[in-house]
Amino acid sequence: MYGYEITQRVMELSDGRISLTEGALYPTLHKLEAEGMLNTEVVNIGKRVRKYYTLTAAGNATAKDRVSEFLDFIETMSSVLQVKFS
């Protein structure tokens, strides 16, 4: 996906609860690209240039690890706060 498409997809998947700004998104994408977590492809569409981003194998593995860590954190905090999710 390209940047704007990413912001719209996140908004859609979060039912409007998460709104990514360009100021937050692009520095993150550039950092992930520099770390080898993303591949990029530049596509010319008329006079416009779009940069498409896809996760590399390393990026996909890292994303899975981070989600797993986050879910573990949520479970731990749920236990500490004695909150049950139905």
N, CA, C and O atoms as a CHARMM CRD file, in Angstrom:
* protein
*
  344
    1    1 MET  N      0.84200  -1.17800   0.00000 PROA 1      0.00000
    2    1 MET  CA     0.00000   0.00000   0.00000 PROA 1      0.00000
    3    1 MET  C      0.88700   1.24100   0.00000 PROA 1      0.00000
    4    1 MET  O      2.05100   1.18300   0.39900 PROA 1      0.00000
    5    2 TYR  N      0.34000   2.34100  -0.44100 PROA 2      0.00000
    6    2 TYR  CA     1.05100   3.60600  -0.34600 PROA 2      0.00000
    7    2 TYR  C      0.55000   4.34300   0.89600 PROA 2      0.00000
    8    2 TYR  O     -0.44900   3.94800   1.49800 PROA 2      0.00000
    9    3 GLY  N      1.24300   5.40700   1.27200 PROA 3      0.00000
   10    3 GLY  CA     1.00100   6.07600   2.54400 PROA 3      0.00000
   11    3 GLY  C     -0.44000   6.41800   2.84300 PROA 3      0.00000
   12    3 GLY  O     -0.96300   6.03300   3.88900 PROA 3      0.00000
   13    4 TYR  N     -1.09600   7.13900   1.94000 PROA 4      0.00000
   14    4 TYR  CA    -2.48100   7.53800   2.18700 PROA 4      0.00000
   15    4 TYR  C     -3.36900   6.31200   2.34200 PROA 4      0.00000
   16    4 TYR  O     -4.26000   6.28600   3.19100 PROA 4      0.00000
   17    5 GLU  N     -3.12800   5.31500   1.53300 PROA 5      0.00000
   18    5 GLU  CA    -3.90000   4.07300   1.60100 PROA 5      0.00000
   19    5 GLU  C     -3.73900   3.40400   2.97300 PROA 5      0.00000
   20    5 GLU  O     -4.69600   2.85500   3.51900 PROA 5      0.00000
   21    6 ILE  N     -2.52700   3.45400   3.51800 PROA 6      0.00000
   22    6 ILE  CA    -2.26900   2.89000   4.84900 PROA 6      0.00000
   23    6 ILE  C     -3.09200   3.63000   5.89800 PROA 6      0.00000
   24    6 ILE  O     -3.72000   3.00500   6.75300 PROA 6      0.00000
   25    7 THR  N     -3.08900   4.97400   5.83400 PROA 7      0.00000
   26    7 THR  CA    -3.84100   5.74600   6.82900 PROA 7      0.00000
   27    7 THR  C     -5.32900   5.41600   6.76800 PROA 7      0.00000
   28    7 THR  O     -5.98500   5.30000   7.80300 PROA 7      0.00000
   29    8 GLN  N     -5.85700   5.26500   5.56400 PROA 8      0.00000
   30    8 GLN  CA    -7.28000   4.95900   5.40400 PROA 8      0.00000
   31    8 GLN  C     -7.61600   3.55100   5.88300 PROA 8      0.00000
   32    8 GLN  O     -8.67200   3.32900   6.47500 PROA 8      0.00000
   33    9 ARG  N     -6.72400   2.60500   5.62800 PROA 9      0.00000
   34    9 ARG  CA    -6.95700   1.21900   6.05100 PROA 9      0.00000
   35    9 ARG  C     -6.93000   1.11400   7.57900 PROA 9      0.00000
   36    9 ARG  O     -7.75300   0.41200   8.16700 PROA 9      0.00000
   37   10 VAL  N     -5.99900   1.80200   8.21200 PROA 10     0.00000
   38   10 VAL  CA    -5.93000   1.79800   9.67600 PROA 10     0.00000
   39   10 VAL  C     -7.20000   2.42000  10.25500 PROA 10     0.00000
   40   10 VAL  O     -7.75200   1.90900  11.23000 PROA 10     0.00000
   41   11 MET  N     -7.65700   3.50000   9.66900 PROA 11     0.00000
   42   11 MET  CA    -8.89100   4.14900  10.12100 PROA 11     0.00000
   43   11 MET  C    -10.06600   3.17500   9.98400 PROA 11     0.00000
   44   11 MET  O    -10.90100   3.06800  10.88300 PROA 11     0.00000
   45   12 GLU  N    -10.12100   2.47700   8.86500 PROA 12     0.00000
   46   12 GLU  CA   -11.20000   1.52000   8.62000 PROA 12     0.00000
   47   12 GLU  C    -11.14300   0.34500   9.59500 PROA 12     0.00000
   48   12 GLU  O    -12.15900  -0.01900  10.18800 PROA 12     0.00000
   49   13 LEU  N     -9.96800  -0.24800   9.76200 PROA 13     0.00000
   50   13 LEU  CA    -9.82300  -1.40800  10.63600 PROA 13     0.00000
   51   13 LEU  C    -10.05300  -1.08500  12.10400 PROA 13     0.00000
   52   13 LEU  O    -10.44600  -1.95200  12.88400 PROA 13     0.00000
   53   14 SER  N     -9.80500   0.17000  12.48000 PROA 14     0.00000
   54   14 SER  CA    -9.98500   0.57300  13.87700 PROA 14     0.00000
   55   14 SER  C    -11.33700   1.23900  14.11400 PROA 14     0.00000
   56   14 SER  O    -11.57000   1.82200  15.17300 PROA 14     0.00000
   57   15 ASP  N    -12.21600   1.15200  13.14000 PROA 15     0.00000
   58   15 ASP  CA   -13.53300   1.80400  13.24000 PROA 15     0.00000
   59   15 ASP  C    -13.40100   3.28800  13.58200 PROA 15     0.00000
   60   15 ASP  O    -14.18900   3.83100  14.35600 PROA 15     0.00000
   61   16 GLY  N    -12.40100   3.92900  12.99700 PROA 16     0.00000
   62   16 GLY  CA   -12.21000   5.36400  13.18400 PROA 16     0.00000
   63   16 GLY  C    -11.53100   5.76700  14.47600 PROA 16     0.00000
   64   16 GLY  O    -11.39400   6.96000  14.75000 PROA 16     0.00000
   65   17 ARG  N    -11.10100   4.80500  15.27800 PROA 17     0.00000
   66   17 ARG  CA   -10.48400   5.13200  16.56500 PROA 17     0.00000
   67   17 ARG  C     -9.00900   5.49300  16.44900 PROA 17     0.00000
   68   17 ARG  O     -8.45800   6.14500  17.33600 PROA 17     0.00000
   69   18 ILE  N     -8.36700   5.07100  15.35800 PROA 18     0.00000
   70   18 ILE  CA    -6.95400   5.39300  15.16000 PROA 18     0.00000
   71   18 ILE  C     -6.81500   6.16800  13.86400 PROA 18     0.00000
   72   18 ILE  O     -7.19200   5.69300  12.79300 PROA 18     0.00000
   73   19 SER  N     -6.27000   7.36500  13.97900 PROA 19     0.00000
   74   19 SER  CA    -6.04300   8.22500  12.82400 PROA 19     0.00000
   75   19 SER  C     -4.55200   8.53700  12.73900 PROA 19     0.00000
   76   19 SER  O     -4.01300   9.28000  13.56000 PROA 19     0.00000
   77   20 LEU  N     -3.89700   7.96200  11.74000 PROA 20     0.00000
   78   20 LEU  CA    -2.47000   8.20900  11.56200 PROA 20     0.00000
   79   20 LEU  C     -2.25700   9.51300  10.81200 PROA 20     0.00000
   80   20 LEU  O     -2.88900   9.75300   9.78300 PROA 20     0.00000
   81   21 THR  N     -1.37600  10.35000  11.32200 PROA 21     0.00000
   82   21 THR  CA    -1.02300  11.57600  10.61600 PROA 21     0.00000
   83   21 THR  C      0.19100  11.30400   9.73900 PROA 21     0.00000
   84   21 THR  O      0.94100  10.35700   9.97700 PROA 21     0.00000
   85   22 GLU  N      0.37600  12.13400   8.73100 PROA 22     0.00000
   86   22 GLU  CA     1.56300  12.00400   7.87700 PROA 22     0.00000
   87   22 GLU  C      2.82700  12.16200   8.71100 PROA 22     0.00000
   88   22 GLU  O      3.82600  11.48600   8.46400 PROA 22     0.00000
   89   23 GLY  N      2.78600  13.05400   9.69800 PROA 23     0.00000
   90   23 GLY  CA     3.94700  13.31000  10.54400 PROA 23     0.00000
   91   23 GLY  C      4.34700  12.11700  11.38800 PROA 23     0.00000
   92   23 GLY  O      5.49900  12.01100  11.80900 PROA 23     0.00000
   93   24 ALA  N      3.41000  11.21800  11.63800 PROA 24     0.00000
   94   24 ALA  CA     3.71100   9.99500  12.38700 PROA 24     0.00000
   95   24 ALA  C      4.03300   8.84500  11.44500 PROA 24     0.00000
   96   24 ALA  O      4.92000   8.03700  11.72200 PROA 24     0.00000
   97   25 LEU  N      3.31100   8.77400  10.33000 PROA 25     0.00000
   98   25 LEU  CA     3.45100   7.63700   9.42900 PROA 25     0.00000
   99   25 LEU  C      4.76600   7.62300   8.66100 PROA 25     0.00000
  100   25 LEU  O      5.49300   6.63000   8.70300 PROA 25     0.00000
  101   26 TYR  N      5.08100   8.69800   7.96800 PROA 26     0.00000
  102   26 TYR  CA     6.23200   8.66900   7.06700 PROA 26     0.00000
  103   26 TYR  C      7.57900   8.50200   7.76700 PROA 26     0.00000
  104   26 TYR  O      8.42200   7.76000   7.26300 PROA 26     0.00000
  105   27 PRO  N      7.82200   9.15400   8.90000 PROA 27     0.00000
  106   27 PRO  CA     9.09000   8.86700   9.59300 PROA 27     0.00000
  107   27 PRO  C      9.19600   7.39600  10.00400 PROA 27     0.00000
  108   27 PRO  O     10.27500   6.80600   9.95400 PROA 27     0.00000
  109   28 THR  N      8.07500   6.81600  10.40700 PROA 28     0.00000
  110   28 THR  CA     8.07000   5.39900  10.78300 PROA 28     0.00000
  111   28 THR  C      8.36300   4.52200   9.57700 PROA 28     0.00000
  112   28 THR  O      9.16600   3.59300   9.66700 PROA 28     0.00000
  113   29 LEU  N      7.72000   4.80700   8.44500 PROA 29     0.00000
  114   29 LEU  CA     7.96700   4.03300   7.22800 PROA 29     0.00000
  115   29 LEU  C      9.43000   4.15000   6.79400 PROA 29     0.00000
  116   29 LEU  O     10.04400   3.15600   6.40600 PROA 29     0.00000
  117   30 HSD  N      9.97800   5.34300   6.86000 PROA 30     0.00000
  118   30 HSD  CA    11.37900   5.54200   6.46700 PROA 30     0.00000
  119   30 HSD  C     12.33400   4.79100   7.39400 PROA 30     0.00000
  120   30 HSD  O     13.33000   4.22800   6.93900 PROA 30     0.00000
  121   31 LYS  N     12.03500   4.78200   8.67900 PROA 31     0.00000
  122   31 LYS  CA    12.86200   4.05900   9.64400 PROA 31     0.00000
  123   31 LYS  C     12.79100   2.55900   9.37600 PROA 31     0.00000
  124   31 LYS  O     13.81900   1.88100   9.36400 PROA 31     0.00000
  125   32 LEU  N     11.59000   2.04200   9.16300 PROA 32     0.00000
  126   32 LEU  CA    11.43300   0.61200   8.88900 PROA 32     0.00000
  127   32 LEU  C     12.12400   0.21700   7.57800 PROA 32     0.00000
  128   32 LEU  O     12.69700  -0.86700   7.46500 PROA 32     0.00000
  129   33 GLU  N     12.05900   1.10300   6.60900 PROA 33     0.00000
  130   33 GLU  CA    12.74500   0.85100   5.33500 PROA 33     0.00000
  131   33 GLU  C     14.25500   0.79400   5.54300 PROA 33     0.00000
  132   33 GLU  O     14.92400  -0.08800   5.00600 PROA 33     0.00000
  133   34 ALA  N     14.78900   1.72800   6.31500 PROA 34     0.00000
  134   34 ALA  CA    16.22600   1.76500   6.58800 PROA 34     0.00000
  135   34 ALA  C     16.68600   0.53100   7.35600 PROA 34     0.00000
  136   34 ALA  O     17.82600   0.09100   7.20500 PROA 34     0.00000
  137   35 GLU  N     15.79800  -0.02600   8.17900 PROA 35     0.00000
  138   35 GLU  CA    16.12700  -1.21600   8.96600 PROA 35     0.00000
  139   35 GLU  C     15.89800  -2.51900   8.19700 PROA 35     0.00000
  140   35 GLU  O     16.11200  -3.60600   8.73400 PROA 35     0.00000
  141   36 GLY  N     15.46400  -2.40700   6.94500 PROA 36     0.00000
  142   36 GLY  CA    15.24700  -3.59800   6.12800 PROA 36     0.00000
  143   36 GLY  C     13.93800  -4.31700   6.41700 PROA 36     0.00000
  144   36 GLY  O     13.76800  -5.48000   6.05300 PROA 36     0.00000
  145   37 MET  N     13.02200  -3.62600   7.06600 PROA 37     0.00000
  146   37 MET  CA    11.73100  -4.23600   7.40000 PROA 37     0.00000
  147   37 MET  C     10.69900  -4.04800   6.29200 PROA 37     0.00000
  148   37 MET  O      9.69100  -4.75300   6.24900 PROA 37     0.00000
  149   38 LEU  N     10.95400  -3.09300   5.39400 PROA 38     0.00000
  150   38 LEU  CA    10.03100  -2.79700   4.30000 PROA 38     0.00000
  151   38 LEU  C     10.75400  -2.79600   2.96200 PROA 38     0.00000
  152   38 LEU  O     11.91400  -2.39600   2.86100 PROA 38     0.00000
  153   39 ASN  N     10.04200  -3.25300   1.94100 PROA 39     0.00000
  154   39 ASN  CA    10.46700  -3.04800   0.56100 PROA 39     0.00000
  155   39 ASN  C      9.62900  -1.91100   0.01000 PROA 39     0.00000
  156   39 ASN  O      8.48400  -1.72400   0.42100 PROA 39     0.00000
  157   40 THR  N     10.18500  -1.16000  -0.90500 PROA 40     0.00000
  158   40 THR  CA     9.42500  -0.07600  -1.51900 PROA 40     0.00000
  159   40 THR  C      9.46000  -0.22300  -3.03400 PROA 40     0.00000
  160   40 THR  O     10.40300  -0.76200  -3.61400 PROA 40     0.00000
  161   41 GLU  N      8.40300   0.27400  -3.64300 PROA 41     0.00000
  162   41 GLU  CA     8.31700   0.30400  -5.10500 PROA 41     0.00000
  163   41 GLU  C      7.73000   1.65000  -5.48700 PROA 41     0.00000
  164   41 GLU  O      6.67000   2.03700  -4.99300 PROA 41     0.00000
  165   42 VAL  N      8.41700   2.35800  -6.36200 PROA 42     0.00000
  166   42 VAL  CA     7.95300   3.66300  -6.82600 PROA 42     0.00000
  167   42 VAL  C      7.21000   3.45600  -8.13500 PROA 42     0.00000
  168   42 VAL  O      7.72500   2.84100  -9.06800 PROA 42     0.00000
  169   43 VAL  N      5.98700   3.98300  -8.18900 PROA 43     0.00000
  170   43 VAL  CA     5.14600   3.84600  -9.37900 PROA 43     0.00000
  171   43 VAL  C      4.71700   5.23500  -9.83200 PROA 43     0.00000
  172   43 VAL  O      4.20400   6.02400  -9.03800 PROA 43     0.00000
  173   44 ASN  N      4.92600   5.52700 -11.10000 PROA 44     0.00000
  174   44 ASN  CA     4.47800   6.79600 -11.67500 PROA 44     0.00000
  175   44 ASN  C      3.05800   6.62300 -12.19000 PROA 44     0.00000
  176   44 ASN  O      2.77500   5.73400 -12.99300 PROA 44     0.00000
  177   45 ILE  N      2.17300   7.48700 -11.71700 PROA 45     0.00000
  178   45 ILE  CA     0.78200   7.48500 -12.15300 PROA 45     0.00000
  179   45 ILE  C      0.51800   8.86800 -12.73100 PROA 45     0.00000
  180   45 ILE  O      0.20400   9.80900 -12.00200 PROA 45     0.00000
  181   46 GLY  N      0.64700   8.97900 -14.04000 PROA 46     0.00000
  182   46 GLY  CA     0.56700  10.29400 -14.67900 PROA 46     0.00000
  183   46 GLY  C      1.70300  11.15700 -14.17600 PROA 46     0.00000
  184   46 GLY  O      2.87300  10.79100 -14.29000 PROA 46     0.00000
  185   47 LYS  N      1.35500  12.30500 -13.62000 PROA 47     0.00000
  186   47 LYS  CA     2.36800  13.21800 -13.07300 PROA 47     0.00000
  187   47 LYS  C      2.65700  12.94100 -11.60700 PROA 47     0.00000
  188   47 LYS  O      3.52900  13.57200 -11.00800 PROA 47     0.00000
  189   48 ARG  N      1.91700  11.98900 -11.02700 PROA 48     0.00000
  190   48 ARG  CA     2.07900  11.67500  -9.60800 PROA 48     0.00000
  191   48 ARG  C      3.00300  10.48200  -9.42400 PROA 48     0.00000
  192   48 ARG  O      3.06300   9.58100 -10.26100 PROA 48     0.00000
  193   49 VAL  N      3.70600  10.50000  -8.32900 PROA 49     0.00000
  194   49 VAL  CA     4.58300   9.38700  -7.97100 PROA 49     0.00000
  195   49 VAL  C      4.06300   8.80100  -6.66200 PROA 49     0.00000
  196   49 VAL  O      3.85800   9.52100  -5.68500 PROA 49     0.00000
  197   50 ARG  N      3.85500   7.49600  -6.65700 PROA 50     0.00000
  198   50 ARG  CA     3.42800   6.81400  -5.43100 PROA 50     0.00000
  199   50 ARG  C      4.50000   5.82400  -5.02700 PROA 50     0.00000
  200   50 ARG  O      5.08100   5.12800  -5.85900 PROA 50     0.00000
  201   51 LYS  N      4.74400   5.77900  -3.73500 PROA 51     0.00000
  202   51 LYS  CA     5.70500   4.84000  -3.18600 PROA 51     0.00000
  203   51 LYS  C      4.91600   3.79400  -2.40300 PROA 51     0.00000
  204   51 LYS  O      4.27300   4.10200  -1.40000 PROA 51     0.00000
  205   52 TYR  N      4.97800   2.56300  -2.87800 PROA 52     0.00000
  206   52 TYR  CA     4.25600   1.45800  -2.25200 PROA 52     0.00000
  207   52 TYR  C      5.17800   0.73200  -1.28000 PROA 52     0.00000
  208   52 TYR  O      6.35700   0.52600  -1.56700 PROA 52     0.00000
  209   53 TYR  N      4.64500   0.35500  -0.15200 PROA 53     0.00000
  210   53 TYR  CA     5.41100  -0.29800   0.90600 PROA 53     0.00000
  211   53 TYR  C      4.87400  -1.70700   1.13800 PROA 53     0.00000
  212   53 TYR  O      3.66200  -1.91600   1.18900 PROA 53     0.00000
  213   54 THR  N      5.78100  -2.67000   1.27900 PROA 54     0.00000
  214   54 THR  CA     5.40500  -4.03600   1.65900 PROA 54     0.00000
  215   54 THR  C      6.40500  -4.53500   2.69600 PROA 54     0.00000
  216   54 THR  O      7.58700  -4.19100   2.66000 PROA 54     0.00000
  217   55 LEU  N      5.90800  -5.34700   3.61000 PROA 55     0.00000
  218   55 LEU  CA     6.79600  -5.92800   4.62500 PROA 55     0.00000
  219   55 LEU  C      7.72700  -6.94600   3.98400 PROA 55     0.00000
  220   55 LEU  O      7.31800  -7.71600   3.11500 PROA 55     0.00000
  221   56 THR  N      8.97400  -6.94100   4.42000 PROA 56     0.00000
  222   56 THR  CA     9.91200  -7.99600   4.03600 PROA 56     0.00000
  223   56 THR  C      9.63300  -9.19900   4.93800 PROA 56     0.00000
  224   56 THR  O      8.82100  -9.11500   5.85900 PROA 56     0.00000
  225   57 ALA  N     10.30300 -10.30800   4.67200 PROA 57     0.00000
  226   57 ALA  CA    10.16100 -11.47800   5.54100 PROA 57     0.00000
  227   57 ALA  C     10.57200 -11.12000   6.97100 PROA 57     0.00000
  228   57 ALA  O      9.91400 -11.51800   7.93200 PROA 57     0.00000
  229   58 ALA  N     11.66200 -10.36600   7.09900 PROA 58     0.00000
  230   58 ALA  CA    12.11200  -9.93300   8.42900 PROA 58     0.00000
  231   58 ALA  C     11.09000  -8.99700   9.07000 PROA 58     0.00000
  232   58 ALA  O     10.84700  -9.07900  10.27300 PROA 58     0.00000
  233   59 GLY  N     10.49600  -8.11700   8.28100 PROA 59     0.00000
  234   59 GLY  CA     9.48500  -7.20000   8.79200 PROA 59     0.00000
  235   59 GLY  C      8.24500  -7.93600   9.26200 PROA 59     0.00000
  236   59 GLY  O      7.66000  -7.59100  10.28900 PROA 59     0.00000
  237   60 ASN  N      7.84600  -8.94700   8.51000 PROA 60     0.00000
  238   60 ASN  CA     6.68000  -9.74000   8.88400 PROA 60     0.00000
  239   60 ASN  C      6.94200 -10.49700  10.18700 PROA 60     0.00000
  240   60 ASN  O      6.08000 -10.54300  11.06500 PROA 60     0.00000
  241   61 ALA  N      8.12300 -11.08500  10.30900 PROA 61     0.00000
  242   61 ALA  CA     8.48300 -11.81500  11.53100 PROA 61     0.00000
  243   61 ALA  C      8.53200 -10.87100  12.72900 PROA 61     0.00000
  244   61 ALA  O      8.06400 -11.21800  13.81300 PROA 61     0.00000
  245   62 THR  N      9.09000  -9.69300  12.53800 PROA 62     0.00000
  246   62 THR  CA     9.16100  -8.70500  13.61700 PROA 62     0.00000
  247   62 THR  C      7.76500  -8.25100  14.02200 PROA 62     0.00000
  248   62 THR  O      7.48300  -8.10800  15.21200 PROA 62     0.00000
  249   63 ALA  N      6.89300  -8.02200  13.05100 PROA 63     0.00000
  250   63 ALA  CA     5.52500  -7.60700  13.35500 PROA 63     0.00000
  251   63 ALA  C      4.81700  -8.67500  14.18000 PROA 63     0.00000
  252   63 ALA  O      4.13600  -8.35700  15.15500 PROA 63     0.00000
  253   64 LYS  N      4.97400  -9.93600  13.79700 PROA 64     0.00000
  254   64 LYS  CA     4.35100 -11.02700  14.54800 PROA 64     0.00000
  255   64 LYS  C      4.88400 -11.07800  15.97400 PROA 64     0.00000
  256   64 LYS  O      4.12000 -11.27000  16.92000 PROA 64     0.00000
  257   65 ASP  N      6.20600 -10.90500  16.12900 PROA 65     0.00000
  258   65 ASP  CA     6.80800 -10.90200  17.46900 PROA 65     0.00000
  259   65 ASP  C      6.27100  -9.75400  18.31400 PROA 65     0.00000
  260   65 ASP  O      5.95300  -9.94300  19.48800 PROA 65     0.00000
  261   66 ARG  N      6.16800  -8.57100  17.72700 PROA 66     0.00000
  262   66 ARG  CA     5.68900  -7.40000  18.47300 PROA 66     0.00000
  263   66 ARG  C      4.23000  -7.56100  18.88400 PROA 66     0.00000
  264   66 ARG  O      3.85500  -7.18800  19.99600 PROA 66     0.00000
  265   67 VAL  N      3.40900  -8.11200  18.00200 PROA 67     0.00000
  266   67 VAL  CA     2.00100  -8.34400  18.34600 PROA 67     0.00000
  267   67 VAL  C      1.90700  -9.35800  19.48000 PROA 67     0.00000
  268   67 VAL  O      1.11100  -9.19500  20.40500 PROA 67     0.00000
  269   68 SER  N      2.72300 -10.40600  19.40300 PROA 68     0.00000
  270   68 SER  CA     2.73800 -11.41700  20.45900 PROA 68     0.00000
  271   68 SER  C      3.14700 -10.80200  21.79700 PROA 68     0.00000
  272   68 SER  O      2.53000 -11.08200  22.82400 PROA 68     0.00000
  273   69 GLU  N      4.18400  -9.96500  21.78600 PROA 69     0.00000
  274   69 GLU  CA     4.62500  -9.27900  23.00200 PROA 69     0.00000
  275   69 GLU  C      3.52200  -8.38600  23.55300 PROA 69     0.00000
  276   69 GLU  O      3.31100  -8.32900  24.76400 PROA 69     0.00000
  277   70 PHE  N      2.81800  -7.69000  22.66300 PROA 70     0.00000
  278   70 PHE  CA     1.74300  -6.79200  23.09500 PROA 70     0.00000
  279   70 PHE  C      0.58900  -7.57600  23.70500 PROA 70     0.00000
  280   70 PHE  O      0.03700  -7.17000  24.72800 PROA 70     0.00000
  281   71 LEU  N      0.21800  -8.69800  23.08900 PROA 71     0.00000
  282   71 LEU  CA    -0.85300  -9.53000  23.63500 PROA 71     0.00000
  283   71 LEU  C     -0.47300 -10.09500  25.00300 PROA 71     0.00000
  284   71 LEU  O     -1.31700 -10.19700  25.89400 PROA 71     0.00000
  285   72 ASP  N      0.79300 -10.46000  25.16400 PROA 72     0.00000
  286   72 ASP  CA     1.27700 -10.93700  26.45500 PROA 72     0.00000
  287   72 ASP  C      1.18900  -9.81900  27.49700 PROA 72     0.00000
  288   72 ASP  O      0.79700 -10.05500  28.64000 PROA 72     0.00000
  289   73 PHE  N      1.55400  -8.61100  27.09600 PROA 73     0.00000
  290   73 PHE  CA     1.46200  -7.45600  27.98700 PROA 73     0.00000
  291   73 PHE  C      0.01400  -7.22500  28.42500 PROA 73     0.00000
  292   73 PHE  O     -0.25600  -6.99700  29.60400 PROA 73     0.00000
  293   74 ILE  N     -0.90500  -7.28600  27.47100 PROA 74     0.00000
  294   74 ILE  CA    -2.32800  -7.09300  27.79100 PROA 74     0.00000
  295   74 ILE  C     -2.80100  -8.16600  28.77200 PROA 74     0.00000
  296   74 ILE  O     -3.51600  -7.86800  29.72900 PROA 74     0.00000
  297   75 GLU  N     -2.40600  -9.39400  28.53300 PROA 75     0.00000
  298   75 GLU  CA    -2.79400 -10.49100  29.43600 PROA 75     0.00000
  299   75 GLU  C     -2.22900 -10.27200  30.83000 PROA 75     0.00000
  300   75 GLU  O     -2.92600 -10.48200  31.82300 PROA 75     0.00000
  301   76 THR  N     -0.98100  -9.85600  30.91400 PROA 76     0.00000
  302   76 THR  CA    -0.34500  -9.59700  32.20100 PROA 76     0.00000
  303   76 THR  C     -1.04900  -8.45900  32.93800 PROA 76     0.00000
  304   76 THR  O     -1.34500  -8.57600  34.12700 PROA 76     0.00000
  305   77 MET  N     -1.31600  -7.36100  32.23400 PROA 77     0.00000
  306   77 MET  CA    -1.98300  -6.22400  32.86600 PROA 77     0.00000
  307   77 MET  C     -3.40500  -6.59300  33.28300 PROA 77     0.00000
  308   77 MET  O     -3.88500  -6.14000  34.32300 PROA 77     0.00000
  309   78 SER  N     -4.07000  -7.40300  32.48600 PROA 78     0.00000
  310   78 SER  CA    -5.40600  -7.87000  32.83200 PROA 78     0.00000
  311   78 SER  C     -5.37500  -8.64900  34.14800 PROA 78     0.00000
  312   78 SER  O     -6.25300  -8.48600  34.99500 PROA 78     0.00000
  313   79 SER  N     -4.36800  -9.48600  34.31100 PROA 79     0.00000
  314   79 SER  CA    -4.22400 -10.25900  35.55100 PROA 79     0.00000
  315   79 SER  C     -3.91500  -9.34700  36.73300 PROA 79     0.00000
  316   79 SER  O     -4.50000  -9.49200  37.80600 PROA 79     0.00000
  317   80 VAL  N     -3.00200  -8.41600  36.53300 PROA 80     0.00000
  318   80 VAL  CA    -2.62200  -7.50800  37.61000 PROA 80     0.00000
  319   80 VAL  C     -3.82400  -6.66500  38.05700 PROA 80     0.00000
  320   80 VAL  O     -4.04600  -6.45900  39.25000 PROA 80     0.00000
  321   81 LEU  N     -4.58500  -6.18900  37.08200 PROA 81     0.00000
  322   81 LEU  CA    -5.72400  -5.32700  37.40100 PROA 81     0.00000
  323   81 LEU  C     -6.99600  -6.11900  37.64700 PROA 81     0.00000
  324   81 LEU  O     -8.04700  -5.54800  37.93600 PROA 81     0.00000
  325   82 GLN  N     -6.89700  -7.42400  37.53100 PROA 82     0.00000
  326   82 GLN  CA    -8.02800  -8.31900  37.72700 PROA 82     0.00000
  327   82 GLN  C     -9.21900  -7.95100  36.85500 PROA 82     0.00000
  328   82 GLN  O    -10.36000  -7.88000  37.31100 PROA 82     0.00000
  329   83 VAL  N     -8.91000  -7.72100  35.58600 PROA 83     0.00000
  330   83 VAL  CA    -9.92800  -7.39500  34.58900 PROA 83     0.00000
  331   83 VAL  C    -10.11100  -8.62000  33.71200 PROA 83     0.00000
  332   83 VAL  O     -9.14100  -9.20900  33.23600 PROA 83     0.00000
  333   84 LYS  N    -11.36100  -8.99600  33.50300 PROA 84     0.00000
  334   84 LYS  CA   -11.65700 -10.14100  32.65100 PROA 84     0.00000
  335   84 LYS  C    -12.29900  -9.64400  31.36800 PROA 84     0.00000
  336   84 LYS  O    -13.16800  -8.77300  31.38200 PROA 84     0.00000
  337   85 PHE  N    -11.84900 -10.22200  30.24900 PROA 85     0.00000
  338   85 PHE  CA   -12.43000  -9.90200  28.95200 PROA 85     0.00000
  339   85 PHE  C    -13.35100 -11.03600  28.54400 PROA 85     0.00000
  340   85 PHE  O    -12.99400 -12.20900  28.64800 PROA 85     0.00000
  341   86 SER  N    -14.54300 -10.67600  28.07700 PROA 86     0.00000
  342   86 SER  CA   -15.46700 -11.71900  27.64200 PROA 86     0.00000
  343   86 SER  C    -15.44200 -11.84800  26.14200 PROA 86     0.00000
  344   86 SER  O    -16.15700 -12.67800  25.58100 PROA 86     0.00000
